[in-house]
């Protein structure tokens, strides 16, 4: 940007990162469910765009912190924004990893036996993506009610994750020759479960922006680092 950067510009960059991250996840899940290699290629392209935007956000926040006279609320916003950019970058990595499995691993495995589980998998992905979209809306509007709604939705994804795990385990027991494919499919469900966790993290930063501290009523949970 040639003009002086504004906080509103930085928030818009996060919106763009979020929209691209949703595209990564949507395309990667489509690639898996429909064995769509073109969708896998698209997902990986979008992921690179998310990485590029993340670097821009880092640079803009650093410059703003160094050159502007800031209020406490400005500092809270910039700190949270840097953290949220990292959450989005890691979330897009999960989609990229799924797309890479579709490209490089699943073509060599027979996953047709798992099609009865794809409905649950798709529902899990849709809920995680919806959480991500709502967490970004909560950030944009500093909406604590919406942020809390996202945080409370995490349990729905956890329930679906357990359902997927039980389904995959049943296949390993009944059809042991599907073990390798089962483990890779379980990896996909772990990535999707992490999408919900990252969305929860983003929502928690909304409380920090407003008050300088995390919401006291939130349960402390282990940070997602991979």
N, C-alpha and C positions, 0 to 999 in steps of 0.2 A: 504494500500500500504506500502511495506517495504522500498522502495526507497524514496528518497527525492521528495516531491511533487513539481510539476512544474505548472505554469499557464496553460500550454497546457493540463495538466491532469485535471485541474479543468474545463476547457472549455469542455473537453470530457465528464465529468460527467454531465454537463448541456445537452449535446447532448443525452446522455443516458436517462436522465430524460424526455427530449422532446419526444424521440421515444416511451418511455413507456406511456407517457401521450396521445400520438396519439392512441396507442393501447387501452387505457382506453375508449377514446371517440368513436373510431370506433366500439369496441365491444358493448358498451352501446347502441349506436344508432341501431346497428344490432339487439340487444336484443329486443328493443322497436318495430322496424318496423316489425320484423319477429316473435315476441313472442318467442324468443330463450333464454330459461333460462340458457343454457350452456354458451352462450355469456355473459349473465349477471354475471355469476360466474367468468368468465375470466376477465371481466372488473374490478370487485372488487379485484381480485388477483393482477392485474397490478397496481391498485391504491395503494395497500400496498407497492409494490416495489418502486413506485414513492416517497412515504413517506420516505422509508429507504434511498433512494438516496439523498433526500433533507437534511436529517440529516448529511450524509457524506459530502455534499457540504458545509454546515454550518461549520462543523468541519475543513475541509480543508482550507476554506477561513480564519477562525479565526486563525489557526496555521500559515498560510502564512503571515497574517498581523502582527502577533506577533514575527515572527522569521526572516523575510527577510528584507533586505534594499530595500525600494520601491521607484520607481519613481512616479510622479503624475499620469501618464497613468496607472501604475499598480494599484494604489489605485482606480482610476475610474473604472477599469475593475472589481476589487474585489467587490466594492460597488454595481455595476450594477449586477454582477453575483449573489450576495445574494438576491437582489430584484427579479431577474428573476427566481431563484429557488423557491421563494415564489409564484410567478405568476403561475408557472407550478404546484406546489403542490395544489393550489386552483383550477386550471383548472381541474386537475385530480379528485378533489372532486366533481365537477359538473357531470363528467361521472359516478362516483361512486353513486351519488344521483339518476341519471337516472336509473342505473342498479338496485338500491334498490327499486325504484318504480315498475320496471318490476317484481321483485321478490315478493314484499310484498303487493303492492296496485292494480296494473292493473289486476291481476288474479281474483280479486273480483268485477271488473267493466267491463261493456261492452263498449269497445272502438272501436268495429268494425265499428260503424257509422262514425268514424273519418278517415277512410282509404283514402278518397279523399284528405285529408290534408297531408298525409304522404309524398307525393312527394315534397311538399314545405318544410316540416320538414327535409327531407333527404338532399335537396339542401342547406338548411341553415347550417346543420351540416357539409357538405362537404366544403362549403366556409369557415366556421370557422376553420376547421382542416387545410385547405390549408393555411390560414392566419398564423396559428400557426407554420406550417412547414417553411414557408417563413420567419417568424420573427426569428426563430432559425438559419436559414441560414444567415440572416442579422447580427445576433449576432456573429456567428462563423467567418464570413469574414469581420465584421465591415463595412457592405455595407449600406451606408445611402440611396442610391437610392432604394434599395429593401425594406428598413425599411419604407420609405415614401410610397411606393406602398402598403404595408400592411396597413398602417394607412388610406390611401385613400379608401381601400377596405371595411373598417368598415361600411360605409354607405350602401353597398350592403346587408350586413347581417341585418342592421336595417330595410331596406325596406322589406325583407322577414319576419322579426319579426312582423312588422305591418300587413303584409298579413296574417300571422298565427293568430294574435290576432283578426282580423276581421272575419276570418273563424270560429274560436272558439266561438266568440260572437254570430255569426249567429246560431250556433247549440244550444246555451243556450236559445236563443229567440224562435226558432222554435221547439226545442225538450228539454223542461225544465228538463225532467228526466235525461238528460245527464250532468246536472250541475256539479256533483262531478267529473266525468271523465274529463269534460272540464277544470276545475280548475287545475287538476293534469297535464293535457297535456299542459296547459299554463305555468305551472311551468317548464316543460321540455324546452319549447321554451325560457324561461328566462335564463335557464342554458346555452343553446346554444348561446344566444346573449352575455352572459358574456364571453364565450370562445373567441369571436371576440374582446371583450374589453380587455381581458388579453393579447391577441396577440398584440394588439395596444400598450399596456403598455410595453411589451417586446421590441417592435420596437423603442419606444421612448428612451429606455435606450441605444440604439446603439449610438444615438447622444451624450448622456452624456459621454459614454466611449471615444469617439473621441475628445470631446471638454471640458468636465467638466461641461457642462450645456445642458439643453434641447433645442431642435431646436426652434428658435424664431418664426418661422412661424406656429408652431403647435397651434391649438386651445386648450385652457386649458379646461380639462373636469374633471368631478367628479370622484375621484378614486373609484374603485370597491373594496369593503371591505367584501363582503360576497359571 
